[in-house]
Amino acid sequence: MNDIPGYEVTEVLGEVFGLTVRSRNIGSNIGAGFKSLVGGELKGMTKNLVASRIEVTERMVQEAEAKGGEAIIAMRFDTSEMGGQWTEICAYGTAVRVRKV
């Protein structure tokens, strides 16, 4: 969200983010290759992505807290492939101070 219902932004502290770069192991790549032949969810890949999103969100929150932030608005995730073997996962948003209205 770009705002927090019931609260007013009193100070914008700036962009905060959490980042990780993950590589897939050889077993995961082989398993995913076989699974892609028959279709269906790649459960190992899904589990890895969920863990990565939790990790980058925690890192983003830590950065916001270090800046004195009380909330993060306009939060987004971004994922991109790097070199065909690595995946970058980033969570980013704007750290703010707020007050109840």
N, C-alpha and C positions, 0 to 999 in steps of 0.2 A: 504494500500500500504506500501511497505517497503522503498519507497523513495517518493520525491515530485518533479515532473517534473519542471525544471527551477530553482530548489533550491539545495543548497549543505548543508549537515549537518555539522555544525561547532563544535558542542559539544553535547555529549550524556549525559543527566541528570539522566537517570535511569528509571526504571519501575514506572508507575503510574496506579492507578486503582480506580474504583468506585464500591461500593458494596451495595446491599440491600437484605434483606431476607423478603419475603412476605408470609403471610398465606392466605389461602382461607377461606372465611366465610361459614357458614353452608348453607346458601341459595344458594351460588354459587356452592357448592358441589352437592346439591340436583338437581339444574337446569342442571348442567353438566351431572349428572347421567342420567336424563331423556333424554337429548339431545343425549347422546351417544347411546341410544336405537334406535333412528330414523336416526341418522347421521346428518352431517352438521357442520358448524362452531360454535364453542363455543364463541360467541361474547363477553361475559363478561370476559372470560379468555384472549381473544385476546387483549381487551382494557387494561386489567391489565398488560399484558406483554409489550405492547407498552409504557405505562406510566413508567414501571420499567426500560425499556431500556433507555428512555429519562433521567430519574433520575440518573442512574449510569453513563451515558455519561457525564452529567453535573458535577457530582462529580469527575470523572476522569480529566476533563478539569480544574476544580478548583485546583486539586492537581498539575497538570502540570504547571499552571500559578504560583502557590505558589513556585515552584522550579525554576521559571524563564524561563520556556519553552515557545517556540513560536509555536510549532507544536507537534503532536503526530503521530508517525509512528508505523506500524505493529499492529494496533488496532484490538482487537478481543472481542467477547462476549462469555461468558461461562454461562450456566444455568445448575443447578443440583437440584434434589429433596433432601430434608432433612427430614427424619422421616416420609415421606408420607404426611405430612400436610404443609410443608413449601417448598418454592422454593427460591433458591439463584440465583441471577442474578449479574453477574460481567462483567464490561467492563475494559479492560486493554490494555496497549500499552507502548511505550517508548517515554518519553518526550525528545525533542531535541531543540537546537537552530539552526537556519538556516540562510543562506544568499542567495540572488538572484544571479544567475550566468549569 
